[in-house]
Amino acid sequence: MPNYSGVWSLPTHLQAEAAGNWPKPPSYGLWGGNSNNTNVIQYIVIETTGNSTDFGDLTANFNYPQAFASSSRGVWTGGQDPTNASNVIQYVTIFSTGNATDFGDLVTARYQHMGCSNSTRGLSAGGYGTAFLTSIDYTTIATTGNAVAFGDLASNYKPATGGAHASPTRGIFAGGYSATANVNIIQYVTIASTGDGTDFGDLINAGNAVSQASSQTRGVINEQGSAGTLSYITIASTGNALDFGDLNTNQTSVGGAVSSSIRGVFGFVNSLNTMHYITIATTGNSVDFGDLLAGGSGAGACSNAHGGL
């Protein structure tokens, strides 16, 4: 309880938080950029339903950037600007609204890549530059500065338009298009270290434009190559993806996904620019959430409450 003047002391604050009596901030999901060469950033509150709201703008128009976040910062990396691969890293403060600010540069310019994070590090993996890429870059989210080399994705796996999610320990990369065909490969890295990807298992279906959402224990994957199939994995283990349900729409999710520890929200491209959500701990089909302000195809999406935090 607060003291007589209504002010919480730090010990009381910490005790209340440990007991679960301290109110948690909302879970915000943000989308930035897309395949239509836009700089729009828009957001939702994941616990609610409804249409997205304007947040601000990226530093320039970007096609196919990727994003990751801590509990306070959202970070976008790379993209096309609009025809060449970009090495730009930029960020916003999630609990305010406004335009993005320059963060630094990637080791390798890329677009259509994959991004995930824990509370400390963000990873940017694969994608396309002047050729298909296997490299992984990492940044320390709380600082600003250039990215550092982390390692490489598994041998002979050079995906663009794959998807990623994370627990606090592991980063998971799945699906994509690799030079000649869609792939079903799932692999993982340990975020706190550096090194190359390790085989995790396989998706049910090979597919590109894969969107992923996660709690700290489970990842839910939209397998774009299968017209709306959702699958899931248990992040701490290894093995093939299992059936979760279907996206309750005739469109596949090519617009990125955001998540809290409870919900995953997938963005679409259709006449309504819709969003659909699922409850991560269960299985079943998605439910309508609302509409995006701008079409989500190729957008970089992140949240302040995803499974890596």
N, C-alpha and C positions, 0 to 999 in steps of 0.2 A: 504494500500500500504506500501511497505518497505520504510525506511528512505533513505536519500541520499547515504548512504554507502551500501545499499542493505540488511540491517539487519532489521528484524521485531522487534519492541518493543513488550513487553508482552501485553499492552493494545490494540495495533493495531492487534496483533495476535488474541486476544480474540474477538475483534469486527468482524474481518474477519470470524472467526469460527462461531460466532453467526449468521452472515448474510449468511452463507452457501458458503462463498468464499474461505474457507481454504480446501486444498485438503485432502480427506480422504485416509487413508492407504488401501491397498488391503485387500480383505476378503480372508483369508487363511483357507482351510479345510484340516485337518490332519487325517490320519488313522494310528493306531499303533497296532501291534500284530494281530493274527488271529487264526483260529482253526488248522492251520498247524504248530503250535509251532514255530513261528517266532518272531524276535525282530525288524523287519523292521518298520520304521516310514516313511510315504510318504505324499506328500502334493499337493494340487492344488490351483489355484487362482479361486475363485468361479465366479467372473464376466466374466471369459473367458471360453473357452472350450479347451480340449486337454488332453493329458495323464498326469498322476501324476509323480512327481519328488521325488527322494530320499531326505529325510530330515536328517536322522540319525538313531540311534538304541535305543530301550528300554534297560533298565539295564540288562535284561535277556530275554530269550524266554518265551512268555506268550500266552496261549490260552484263548480266551474269556475275555480279560480285558474290562473295561469300561472307558469312558473319558468324561471330561467336560472342559470348558475354560472360562477365562476372556478375555479382549481385548488384553492381552499381554502374558498370560501363558496358555499352554495346560497341563492338568493333567490326568494321567492314574491311575486307581485304580484296585487292585485285579487281578484276572485271575488265570489260572492254570500254574504251573511252573515245568514240564508240566502235572503232574498228581494230585498234591495236590492244594487245594485252597490257594491262596496267600493273605497276608494282605498288600503287598507293595503299597505305593503311590509314584509316580515319576512324574517329570514335565520337560517341555522344555520351552524356551523362543520363542514365535511364530515367531518373526521377525528376528531371526537368524536361522541358521541350525546347527545341532549337536546332540549329544547323550543326552538322558534323564539323569536327576540327581535325587538322592533320596530325597523325600519330607518328609516321615514319614510312619506311619502305620495306617491301618483301625482299627476300634474297633473290627470288625469281618471279618476274612478272607472269601472271596467270589469270585465267578466267574459267568458268564452269568447273571450279574445283570444289573441294570439300572442307568444311570447317567445324571444329568442335573445341570444347574447353573444359577445364575444371575451374576452380575459383581463382587460380593463379596464372595458368598458362593457356594460350590459345594456339591451336594448330591449324595450318593451312596446307592441304595435301592434294597432290595430283593436279588434274585439270589440263589446260592447254595453254601454251605460250606461243612459241614458233613451231612447236611439236608437242605431242603428248608427253606429260611429265610424270615422273615417279617421286620426285622430291617432296619432302615435308619441311616446312618452315615453322618456327614457333616464336611467339612474342610473350612478354610478361605484361599482362593486361593493365596492372596498376601503374605502370610507368609509360613513358613514350620513348620511341626510338626504333631503330631498324630491327627487322626479324633476324633470327639466327637459324642456321641449318640444324635440323633435328635428325634426319635420316631419310630413308626411302621406303616407299610402299613395296610390297612383296614383288619378287622378280617376275618380269613379264606381265605386270599388272599396271597399266598406265591409263587410269580411268579419267574421263571427263563426265560431268553431270552425274556423278555418284552422290551419295549422301553420307552424313556422319552424325553421331551422337556420342555421349560420354557419361560415365559415372565419375565420381571424384578421382578414381584411379586409372581407368582405361578410356582410351579413345577408340571408337569403332568406326570403320569405313566399309561401305557396302555398295555393290552394284556399280553401274556406270557403263559407258561406252568406251571400248578400248581398241581404237584404230580400225578394226574391221567388224566388230560385233558387240552386242550387249553382253555383259558379264554378270555372273551370280556370286562372285567371290565376296566373302566377309573376312576382314582381318582386323587386328587390333594392335595398339601400342600402349605402353605405360607412359602416361603423360608427364610424370615427374622426372623421368629419365630422358635419354635420347637413344635413338636406335631405329632399326628397320621394323616394318610391319610383320606380324606373325599370323599365320592362318587361323581363323576362328571357325569357319564352316561355310555353308552355302545358303543363299536365298532359295525360296521355293521356285522362283522364276527369275531369269536374267532380265535386267531392265536398266534403262538410264533415266535421268531426271528423277532420281530416288529422293524422297523426303523422309526424314526421321525425327522422332520425338522420344524422350526418355525420362524416366524417373531415375533414382540412384541405382535401381536394381534391374529394370527392364527397359529394353529398347523396342519401339514399335516402328515398323518400316513400311512405307508405301512402295510396293514393287511396281513402278510405273509401267513396266513392260507387260503387265498382266491386267490392264484395265481396271484398276482400283483395288487389287488385292492388298490387304494388310497382313503382315506377318510380325512375329516378335521373337526376341532372343532374351536370355538371361545373361546380363553383361559379365558377371563374375565367372561364368563357366565358358565352355566352348561347345560348338555343335551347330547343327543346321537350324535355320529359322522354322518356326511353326506357324500354322494358320491362326490369325487373330480375328478376322472378319473382313468386311468390305467397306470401301468408301461409298456412302449412300448417295451417289451421284453418278451421272454418266461420264464424268470427267476424271482423269487421273490428276494427282496432286503434283503439278510441276511448279508450284509457287512457293516452295519452302514450308517448313513446319516450325512451330514454337511449342514449348511445353513448360508446365509446372511439374511438381512431384506427383500430381494427380491427373492432370489433363494434357493431352496433346491436341493441338489445333493445326490443321492442314489447310494451306491456301491453294486455290484452284484458278484456272483460267477457263471461263465460259461466259455466257452472256451476262451473268450476274456477278462475276468475280467472287464467287462464294468462298466461305470458310466452313469446314466441318470439324467436329471434335470427337474425341474418344476418351474413355476413362482407361488409363494405362494399366492399372492393376487387374482389370477384367479382360474379357474378350467380347467381341460383338461388332456390329456395324456402326458407322459414324452417324452423328446427328448434326443438323444444320446449326451453325454458330451465328452467321451474319454475312455481310459483304465487305470486301476490300474496297478502299477508295480507288485504287489503281490496280490493273491486272497484275497478278502475282508471278507470271511466268519468268523464271530466272532470277527472282529476287533473292537477296541474302536475308535470312531470318534468324533472330536470336531472342533470348529472353533472360530475365534476371532471376529465374527460379527453376532452371532446367536441371536434369539429373546429375550433371557434373559438379553441382554446388553443394 
